[in-house]
Amino acid sequence: MKLDYSNLLNETAGEIKLSEEQLDIKNIIESTNKHLFITGKAGTGKSTLLQDIKENTKKRCVVVAPTGVAAVNVGGQTIHSLFRLPPKFITEEDINVGERTKKLLKAIDMVIIDEISMVRVELMDAIDIVLRKARSNNDPFGGVQIIMVGDLYQLPPVVKEEELLQYFTRKYGGIYFLNAKVWQRSSFEMYELKTVFRQEDIQFKHMLDCIREDRCSSETFNSLNERAKVSVPTNGVITLTSTNKIADQINEKHLNQLYSDLFIYEAHINGDFDQSSFPAELSLRLKKGAQVMFVRNDRNLNRWVNGTLGHVHSLTRDEVKVDIKGEIHLIKKETWEKYRYNFDEKTNSIKAEIVASFTQYPLKLAWAITIHKSQGKTLDSVLIDLGTGAFACGQTYVALSRCTSLDGIYLKRKITSKDILVDPKIIDFMKRENERYC
């Protein structure tokens, strides 16, 4: 039975058109109950495929993500919220499946997990335990089909405590979902999307592949670091930084240099919308001339996408106009919904109930953002500032792969081999999985 998404907003403009390889994967999902891990380089259409499956599947499906922002953006629920898990390190003793959760989880056919690279090992096992308990079925995930979407070469799970990292290493052998016990007892098939839509230049694509897999030659570094010698344009370039503090300082500095009036637009929140899940600014501070980024696709006319840069053309208390490459657009406020899945016994279907909403202009100051927050965005021109060095696996790859071309990349300093952080276990895993399906 189909999940009722009649009250969900479509993030795309018009009908989603899938490539042949995307259609092949979609057909496997619809015609089988196989567990799939859908991966691919940055810009290969993973999110597009997920959106299409979510909206068109004939199966009773729920979509989850590890963070509040990711869940809101995909029109789903957080993993912790759906499975009623505590927001901390999880042990089996923490797992208590209530009757309402049981009814819901007994009814579903498929769970789609977005941003799977950020799902920690014990959270993956917790999903399995909850589903098995709720459905009284000891098969992996209680017999529910699991579709995981993400790229292990991008940002990893967050483990801040050294003791916890050591614990995961001792007990599981690592922090990733692939280290989970349920992964070992499940039969997941990996499907890798190959066609990159974001970049067209073959040389740049090859460079990104080398950085992604930590196999850069001196020639690759030399070609890339030519971009450290190029003068940075004064407009239309966004700085990608490693920390929120640096990004905020850059934005505040540039905003203060504008002598036009300051306008503050407050978001309207209805219901329980956690601050960590805010999809846009709570208090949006703008001045005429400010460089801004759109944080949501234009779902009706396709005039901009998540990541498009522009400049504030004019402001009033009730009106915001933005200049995008010489075209002036009147910007309307957008509403993001927060959902909770419920089982409807009358229709024997799963309903996506709106439990909160957040209304704000889909803009943010964009002289700078963090590399972490740039994930999933497509940018034309970026200045990459890694500071004293990259500190997370995949960080440099995420920064570079946001850009549509090498000509749009500017480097604050040269990138060295120390900035290319890739977990060797991920390289080995991907190599083994690729060999299985070659």
C-alpha positions as CSV (number, residue, x, y, z in Angstrom):
1,M,0.0,0.0,0.0
2,K,1.2,3.5,-0.8
3,L,2.2,6.0,1.9
4,D,0.0,9.0,1.8
5,Y,2.3,11.9,0.8
6,S,-0.6,14.2,-0.4
7,N,0.3,16.7,2.3
8,L,4.1,16.8,1.5
9,L,5.7,19.5,-0.5
10,N,7.7,18.4,-3.6
11,E,11.2,19.9,-3.4
12,T,11.8,19.6,-7.1
13,A,10.5,21.8,-9.9
14,G,8.1,19.7,-12.0
15,E,8.4,16.0,-12.6
16,I,11.6,14.2,-11.6
17,K,13.4,12.7,-14.5
18,L,15.6,9.8,-13.7
19,S,18.6,8.5,-15.6
20,E,18.8,4.9,-16.9
21,E,21.0,3.8,-13.9
22,Q,18.6,5.5,-11.5
23,L,15.6,3.8,-13.1
24,D,17.4,0.4,-12.8
25,I,17.9,0.9,-9.1
26,K,14.3,2.1,-8.6
27,N,13.0,-1.0,-10.4
28,I,15.0,-3.3,-8.2
29,I,13.6,-1.6,-5.1
30,E,10.0,-1.8,-6.3
31,S,10.2,-5.4,-7.6
32,T,12.2,-7.0,-4.7
33,N,12.6,-6.9,-1.0
34,K,16.4,-6.6,-1.2
35,H,18.4,-4.4,1.2
36,L,20.3,-1.8,-0.9
37,F,23.1,0.6,-0.2
38,I,22.9,3.3,-2.8
39,T,26.1,5.3,-3.1
40,G,27.9,7.5,-5.5
41,K,30.2,10.5,-5.8
42,A,29.1,14.0,-5.1
43,G,26.6,15.2,-7.7
44,T,25.5,11.8,-9.0
45,G,21.8,12.3,-8.2
46,K,21.4,10.3,-4.9
47,S,19.0,12.8,-3.5
48,T,17.0,13.0,-6.7
49,L,16.6,9.2,-6.7
50,L,15.5,9.2,-3.1
51,Q,12.9,11.9,-3.7
52,D,11.4,10.0,-6.6
53,I,11.2,6.7,-4.7
54,K,9.7,8.4,-1.7
55,E,7.0,10.1,-3.8
56,N,6.2,7.2,-6.2
57,T,6.7,3.9,-4.4
58,K,3.8,1.5,-4.0
59,K,5.3,0.3,-0.8
60,R,4.5,1.6,2.7
61,C,7.6,3.6,3.2
62,V,9.1,5.9,5.8
63,V,12.2,8.1,5.3
64,V,14.6,8.9,8.1
65,A,17.9,10.8,8.5
66,P,20.5,11.1,11.3
67,T,20.0,14.9,11.9
68,G,17.1,17.2,12.3
69,V,18.0,19.4,9.3
70,A,18.6,16.4,7.0
71,A,15.2,15.0,8.1
72,V,13.4,18.3,7.4
73,N,15.1,18.7,4.0
74,V,14.1,15.2,2.9
75,G,10.5,15.4,4.2
76,G,11.0,12.7,6.8
77,Q,11.7,12.1,10.5
78,T,14.9,11.7,12.4
79,I,16.0,8.2,13.2
80,H,15.9,8.9,16.9
81,S,12.3,10.2,16.7
82,L,10.8,7.5,14.6
83,F,12.4,4.6,16.5
84,R,12.0,6.4,19.9
85,L,15.7,6.2,20.8
86,P,17.5,8.4,23.4
87,P,19.7,11.2,22.0
88,K,22.9,9.7,23.3
89,F,25.1,6.6,23.1
90,I,22.6,3.7,22.9
91,T,22.7,0.3,24.5
92,E,20.1,-2.4,24.1
93,E,18.9,-1.7,27.6
94,D,17.8,1.8,26.4
95,I,15.5,0.3,23.8
96,N,11.8,0.2,24.8
97,V,9.2,-0.3,22.1
98,G,5.8,1.2,23.0
99,E,2.5,0.0,21.5
100,R,2.1,3.0,19.2
101,T,5.5,2.5,17.8
102,K,4.8,-1.2,17.3
103,K,1.7,-0.5,15.3
104,L,3.5,1.8,13.0
105,L,6.6,-0.4,12.5
106,K,4.5,-3.5,11.9
107,A,2.8,-1.7,9.0
108,I,5.8,-0.5,7.1
109,D,7.4,-2.3,4.1
110,M,10.5,-0.2,3.6
111,V,12.7,2.3,5.5
112,I,14.9,4.7,3.5
113,I,17.9,6.0,5.5
114,D,19.4,9.2,4.1
115,E,22.9,10.5,4.9
116,I,23.9,7.0,5.9
117,S,27.6,8.0,6.1
118,M,26.8,9.9,9.3
119,V,24.9,7.0,11.0
120,R,26.9,5.7,13.9
121,V,27.5,1.9,14.4
122,E,25.4,1.5,17.5
123,L,22.5,3.5,16.0
124,M,22.4,1.1,13.0
125,D,22.1,-1.9,15.4
126,A,19.5,-0.1,17.4
127,I,17.3,0.3,14.3
128,D,17.6,-3.4,13.8
129,I,16.7,-4.2,17.4
130,V,13.7,-1.9,17.5
131,L,12.3,-3.4,14.2
132,R,12.8,-7.0,15.3
133,K,11.1,-6.3,18.7
134,A,8.2,-4.3,17.2
135,R,7.5,-6.9,14.5
136,S,8.3,-10.1,16.6
137,N,10.5,-11.2,13.8
138,N,14.1,-12.1,14.3
139,D,15.1,-11.6,10.6
140,P,17.5,-8.6,10.1
141,F,15.5,-5.4,10.6
142,G,12.4,-7.5,11.4
143,G,11.9,-8.4,7.7
144,V,11.6,-4.7,6.6
145,Q,13.4,-3.7,3.4
146,I,16.2,-1.2,4.2
147,I,17.4,1.3,1.6
148,M,20.5,3.3,2.6
149,V,21.6,6.4,0.7
150,G,24.9,8.2,1.0
151,D,28.6,8.4,0.3
152,L,31.1,7.0,2.8
153,Y,33.8,9.2,1.3
154,Q,32.0,12.3,2.6
155,L,31.5,13.4,6.2
156,P,31.7,10.6,8.8
157,P,29.7,9.9,12.0
158,V,30.4,12.3,14.9
159,V,32.2,10.8,17.9
160,K,33.5,13.5,20.1
161,E,34.6,11.5,23.2
162,E,37.9,9.6,22.9
163,E,36.6,6.9,25.3
164,L,33.6,6.3,23.1
165,L,35.8,6.0,20.0
166,Q,37.9,3.4,21.7
167,Y,34.8,1.5,22.8
168,F,33.4,1.4,19.3
169,T,36.8,0.3,17.9
170,R,37.1,-2.5,20.5
171,K,33.5,-3.8,20.3
172,Y,32.7,-3.2,16.7
173,G,35.9,-2.6,14.9
174,G,34.9,0.9,13.8
175,I,32.3,3.7,14.0
176,Y,30.5,3.3,10.7
177,F,27.2,1.5,9.9
178,L,29.1,-1.2,8.1
179,N,30.7,-2.2,11.4
180,A,27.3,-2.9,12.9
181,K,26.4,-6.5,13.9
182,V,23.3,-6.3,11.7
183,W,25.4,-5.5,8.6
184,Q,27.3,-8.8,9.1
185,R,24.1,-10.8,9.3
186,S,22.3,-9.0,6.4
187,S,22.6,-9.3,2.7
188,F,23.0,-5.7,1.4
189,E,23.7,-5.1,-2.2
190,M,25.6,-2.0,-3.2
191,Y,24.6,0.1,-6.2
192,E,26.9,3.0,-7.1
193,L,25.6,5.8,-9.3
194,K,28.4,6.6,-11.8
195,T,27.2,9.6,-13.8
196,V,28.2,12.9,-12.3
197,F,25.8,15.7,-13.1
198,R,27.4,18.5,-11.1
199,Q,30.7,18.8,-13.0
200,E,31.3,18.4,-16.8
201,D,35.1,18.8,-17.1
202,I,36.7,15.4,-17.3
203,Q,40.0,16.6,-15.8
204,F,38.3,18.1,-12.8
205,K,36.2,14.9,-12.3
206,H,39.4,12.9,-12.3
207,M,41.0,15.2,-9.8
208,L,38.0,14.9,-7.5
209,D,38.1,11.1,-7.8
210,C,41.8,11.1,-6.8
211,I,41.0,13.3,-3.7
212,R,38.0,11.2,-2.8
213,E,40.0,8.0,-2.7
214,D,43.3,9.4,-1.4
215,R,45.4,8.6,-4.5
216,C,46.6,12.0,-5.5
217,S,49.8,12.3,-7.5
218,S,52.2,15.3,-7.4
219,E,50.7,16.3,-10.8
220,T,47.2,16.3,-9.2
221,F,48.4,18.5,-6.4
222,N,50.2,20.8,-8.8
223,S,47.2,21.3,-11.0
224,L,44.9,21.9,-8.0
225,N,47.2,24.3,-6.3
226,E,47.4,26.6,-9.3
227,R,44.1,27.8,-7.9
228,A,46.0,29.2,-4.9
229,K,47.8,31.7,-7.2
230,V,44.6,33.1,-8.8
231,S,43.2,36.4,-7.5
232,V,39.8,36.0,-5.8
233,P,36.9,38.1,-7.3
234,T,35.3,40.6,-4.9
235,N,31.8,39.4,-5.6
236,G,30.0,36.1,-6.2
237,V,32.5,33.9,-4.2
238,I,31.6,32.1,-1.0
239,T,34.3,31.1,1.5
240,L,34.0,27.5,2.8
241,T,35.5,27.3,6.3
242,S,36.1,24.5,8.8
243,T,34.3,26.1,11.7
244,N,31.1,28.0,12.4
245,K,33.1,30.7,14.3
246,I,35.2,31.7,11.3
247,A,32.1,31.7,9.0
248,D,30.2,33.9,11.4
249,Q,33.1,36.3,11.8
250,I,33.4,36.7,8.0
251,N,29.7,37.2,7.5
252,E,29.5,39.8,10.3
253,K,32.6,41.7,9.0
254,H,31.1,42.0,5.5
255,L,27.6,42.9,6.8
256,N,29.1,45.7,9.0
257,Q,30.9,47.1,6.0
258,L,27.6,47.9,4.3
259,Y,26.2,51.3,5.2
260,S,22.6,50.5,4.2
261,D,19.8,50.0,6.8
262,L,19.7,46.7,8.7
263,F,16.5,44.7,8.4
264,I,15.7,41.7,10.7
265,Y,13.2,39.1,9.6
266,E,12.0,36.7,12.3
267,A,11.0,33.2,11.5
268,H,7.5,32.0,12.4
269,I,7.5,28.7,14.2
270,N,4.3,26.7,14.8
271,G,4.6,23.6,17.0
272,D,7.7,21.9,18.5
273,F,10.6,22.7,16.1
274,D,13.9,22.0,17.8
275,Q,16.6,24.7,17.2
276,S,19.0,22.0,15.9
277,S,16.5,21.3,13.1
278,F,16.0,24.9,11.9
279,P,16.3,24.8,8.1
280,A,16.9,28.5,7.8
281,E,17.7,31.5,10.0
282,L,15.7,32.1,13.1
283,S,16.6,35.8,12.8
284,L,17.6,36.7,9.3
285,R,19.7,39.9,9.2
286,L,20.0,41.6,5.8
287,K,21.2,44.8,4.3
288,K,21.0,46.1,0.7
289,G,24.0,44.7,-1.1
290,A,24.5,41.7,1.1
291,Q,25.6,38.4,-0.5
292,V,23.1,35.7,0.2
293,M,22.5,32.1,-0.6
294,F,19.2,30.3,-1.2
295,V,18.7,27.4,1.2
296,R,15.9,25.8,-0.7
297,N,15.1,25.0,-4.4
298,D,12.6,27.2,-6.2
299,R,10.0,24.4,-6.5
300,N,7.7,26.2,-8.9
301,L,9.7,28.1,-11.5
302,N,13.2,26.6,-11.0
303,R,14.8,30.1,-10.9
304,W,17.3,29.0,-8.2
305,V,18.5,25.9,-6.3
306,N,19.8,25.2,-2.9
307,G,23.2,26.9,-3.0
308,T,22.5,29.7,-5.6
309,L,24.2,33.0,-4.7
310,G,22.7,36.4,-5.2
311,H,22.8,39.9,-3.7
312,V,20.1,41.8,-1.9
313,H,18.7,44.3,-4.3
314,S,16.2,46.1,-2.0
315,L,14.5,45.6,1.3
316,T,11.3,46.8,3.1
317,R,9.7,45.5,6.2
318,D,7.5,43.2,4.1
319,E,9.5,42.7,0.9
320,V,12.9,41.2,-0.1
321,K,14.2,41.4,-3.6
322,V,17.4,39.5,-4.7
323,D,19.6,40.1,-7.7
324,I,20.6,36.8,-9.3
325,K,23.0,37.4,-12.2
326,G,21.3,40.6,-13.2
327,E,17.7,39.4,-12.8
328,I,15.7,40.8,-9.9
329,H,13.4,38.4,-8.1
330,L,10.8,39.1,-5.4
331,I,11.4,36.5,-2.8
332,K,8.5,34.9,-0.9
333,K,8.7,33.2,2.5
334,E,8.9,29.4,2.5
335,T,7.4,27.0,5.0
336,W,9.3,23.8,6.0
337,E,7.3,21.1,7.8
338,K,8.4,18.7,10.4
339,Y,6.7,15.3,10.1
340,R,5.8,12.3,12.3
341,Y,4.7,9.0,10.8
342,N,1.5,7.4,12.1
343,F,-0.4,4.3,11.3
344,D,-4.0,4.9,10.2
345,E,-6.0,1.8,11.2
346,K,-9.0,2.8,9.2
347,T,-7.2,3.0,5.9
348,N,-4.4,0.5,6.8
349,S,-1.9,3.1,5.6
350,I,0.9,5.2,7.0
351,K,0.3,8.9,7.2
352,A,2.9,11.6,7.3
353,E,1.5,14.0,9.9
354,I,2.7,17.6,10.1
355,V,3.6,18.3,13.8
356,A,5.5,21.6,13.3
357,S,6.3,24.2,10.7
358,F,9.0,26.9,10.2
359,T,8.3,29.9,7.9
360,Q,11.1,32.2,6.8
361,Y,12.7,33.7,3.7
362,P,14.9,30.9,2.1
363,L,18.0,32.9,2.4
364,K,21.1,33.2,4.6
365,L,24.2,35.5,4.6
366,A,26.7,33.8,2.3
367,W,30.1,35.4,2.3
368,A,31.0,32.3,4.2
369,I,29.5,28.9,5.4
370,T,31.1,25.9,6.9
371,I,32.2,22.9,4.7
372,H,29.8,20.8,6.8
373,K,26.8,22.9,5.9
374,S,27.8,23.1,2.3
375,Q,27.2,19.3,1.9
376,G,24.5,18.7,-0.7
377,K,24.8,22.2,-2.2
378,T,26.0,23.1,-5.7
379,L,28.1,26.2,-5.9
380,D,29.7,28.1,-8.8
381,S,32.6,29.9,-7.1
382,V,34.2,29.0,-3.7
383,L,37.2,30.1,-1.7
384,I,38.3,27.2,0.3
385,D,39.9,28.0,3.7
386,L,41.0,24.9,5.5
387,G,42.8,26.9,8.2
388,T,45.6,24.9,9.8
389,G,44.4,21.8,8.1
390,A,41.5,19.5,7.5
391,F,40.4,17.6,10.6
392,A,37.6,15.3,9.4
393,C,37.6,12.5,6.9
394,G,36.1,13.6,3.6
395,Q,36.3,17.3,4.5
396,T,38.5,18.5,1.6
397,Y,36.6,16.3,-0.9
398,V,33.3,17.8,0.2
399,A,34.6,21.3,-0.1
400,L,36.1,20.8,-3.6
401,S,33.2,18.8,-5.0
402,R,30.6,21.5,-4.2
403,C,31.9,23.5,-7.2
404,T,30.8,23.0,-10.8
405,S,34.2,23.6,-12.3
406,L,37.9,23.9,-11.4
407,D,37.8,27.5,-12.6
408,G,35.3,28.3,-9.9
409,I,37.7,27.2,-7.1
410,Y,40.0,29.5,-5.2
411,L,42.4,28.4,-2.5
412,K,43.3,30.4,0.6
413,R,46.5,28.3,0.7
414,K,47.9,25.3,-1.1
415,I,46.4,21.9,-0.3
416,T,48.8,19.2,0.8
417,S,48.6,15.4,1.3
418,K,47.9,16.1,5.0
419,D,44.6,17.7,4.0
420,I,43.4,14.6,2.3
421,L,41.9,12.5,5.1
422,V,40.3,9.2,4.1
423,D,39.7,6.3,6.4
424,P,41.7,3.3,4.9
425,K,38.9,1.0,6.1
426,I,36.4,2.8,3.9
427,I,38.8,2.4,0.9
428,D,39.1,-1.3,1.6
429,F,35.3,-1.7,2.0
430,M,34.5,0.1,-1.2
431,K,37.1,-1.9,-3.1
432,R,35.7,-5.2,-1.8
433,E,32.1,-4.2,-2.6
434,N,33.0,-3.0,-6.1
435,E,34.8,-6.2,-6.8
436,R,31.6,-8.2,-5.7
437,Y,29.5,-6.4,-8.3
438,C,32.0,-6.2,-11.2
